[in-house]
Amino acid sequence: MKKVFLAMIAVALSFGAFAQDTTKNPTTPPTQQPQQQKKDMYVFKKDKMWLVKSGTVTEMTDSTTLSNGTVIKPNGEIITKDGQTQVLKDGQYIDVDGKIGDTTE
């Protein structure tokens, strides 16, 4: 009986040893994992153009030109490289690639 009991304990302990994680890759806590980088963009809100860059929001005071030649004016007017003009509506944005969309807020 003593041998059976010792065999059962040995088997139970060996299962615990096999259940250990043997991977060499440490996991990073979610708070330390790199967050998905958000794109910089220009948002038209309350009749003003706002620059959102690296999570910081600042009011646009001067016109700016994107790398594709699109000009963004502080009043929400967009002038493409070929001269087409569009005015953003409240809540719309244009990203640094010139793509226009609606904000979720």
C-alpha positions as CSV (number, residue, x, y, z in Angstrom):
1,M,0.0,0.0,0.0
2,K,2.9,2.3,0.8
3,K,4.4,1.7,-2.6
4,V,1.1,2.5,-4.4
5,F,0.8,5.7,-2.4
6,L,4.4,6.8,-3.2
7,A,3.8,5.9,-6.9
8,M,0.7,8.1,-7.0
9,I,2.6,11.0,-5.4
10,A,5.5,10.6,-7.9
11,V,3.0,10.6,-10.8
12,A,1.2,13.7,-9.5
13,L,4.5,15.6,-9.1
14,S,5.6,14.6,-12.6
15,F,2.4,16.0,-14.1
16,G,3.2,19.4,-12.4
17,A,6.7,19.4,-13.9
18,F,5.3,18.8,-17.4
19,A,2.8,21.6,-17.1
20,Q,5.5,24.2,-16.7
21,D,6.0,26.6,-19.5
22,T,9.3,25.9,-21.2
23,T,9.3,28.7,-23.8
24,K,12.2,31.0,-23.8
25,N,10.2,34.0,-25.0
26,P,9.2,36.2,-22.1
27,T,5.8,37.8,-22.4
28,T,5.4,41.6,-22.1
29,P,2.6,42.9,-20.0
30,P,-0.1,44.6,-22.1
31,T,0.7,48.0,-20.6
32,Q,4.3,47.7,-21.9
33,Q,3.4,46.4,-25.4
34,P,3.9,48.9,-28.2
35,Q,0.7,50.5,-29.1
36,Q,-0.4,50.7,-32.7
37,Q,0.9,54.0,-34.1
38,K,-1.9,56.4,-35.0
39,K,-1.5,58.4,-38.1
40,D,-1.1,62.1,-38.0
41,M,-4.0,64.0,-39.4
42,Y,-5.8,67.3,-39.8
43,V,-9.3,67.5,-38.3
44,F,-11.9,70.2,-39.1
45,K,-14.0,70.7,-35.9
46,K,-16.0,73.8,-34.8
47,D,-14.9,75.9,-37.8
48,K,-11.2,75.4,-37.0
49,M,-8.6,73.1,-38.4
50,W,-6.7,71.0,-35.8
51,L,-3.4,69.1,-36.3
52,V,-3.3,65.8,-34.5
53,K,0.4,64.7,-34.4
54,S,1.7,61.9,-32.1
55,G,-1.4,62.3,-30.0
56,T,-1.0,66.0,-29.4
57,V,-3.7,68.4,-30.7
58,T,-2.8,71.9,-31.8
59,E,-4.8,74.5,-33.7
60,M,-3.7,75.2,-37.3
61,T,-2.9,78.8,-37.9
62,D,-1.2,78.7,-41.3
63,S,-1.7,76.7,-44.5
64,T,0.3,73.5,-44.9
65,T,1.3,71.4,-47.9
66,L,1.2,67.6,-47.8
67,S,3.9,65.4,-49.5
68,N,1.5,64.7,-52.3
69,G,1.1,68.5,-53.0
70,T,-2.3,68.9,-51.4
71,V,-2.7,72.3,-49.6
72,I,-4.7,72.4,-46.3
73,K,-5.9,75.8,-45.1
74,P,-6.9,76.7,-41.5
75,N,-10.5,77.3,-42.7
76,G,-10.9,73.7,-43.8
77,E,-10.4,74.3,-47.5
78,I,-8.4,71.6,-49.3
79,I,-6.7,72.3,-52.6
80,T,-5.3,69.2,-54.4
81,K,-2.2,69.3,-56.6
82,D,-4.3,69.4,-59.7
83,G,-6.3,72.5,-58.4
84,Q,-9.5,70.8,-57.3
85,T,-11.0,72.5,-54.2
86,Q,-13.0,70.9,-51.4
87,V,-14.1,72.3,-48.0
88,L,-14.2,69.8,-45.1
89,K,-17.4,69.5,-43.1
90,D,-17.4,69.6,-39.3
91,G,-16.0,66.3,-38.1
92,Q,-14.1,65.4,-41.3
93,Y,-10.3,64.8,-41.4
94,I,-7.6,64.5,-43.9
95,D,-4.6,62.4,-43.1
96,V,-1.0,63.0,-44.2
97,D,-1.5,60.8,-47.3
98,G,-4.4,63.0,-48.4
99,K,-7.2,60.6,-47.6
100,I,-10.4,62.2,-46.3
101,G,-12.7,60.6,-43.8
102,D,-15.2,61.2,-41.0
103,T,-14.1,61.2,-37.3
104,T,-15.8,58.9,-34.8
105,E,-16.4,61.7,-32.3
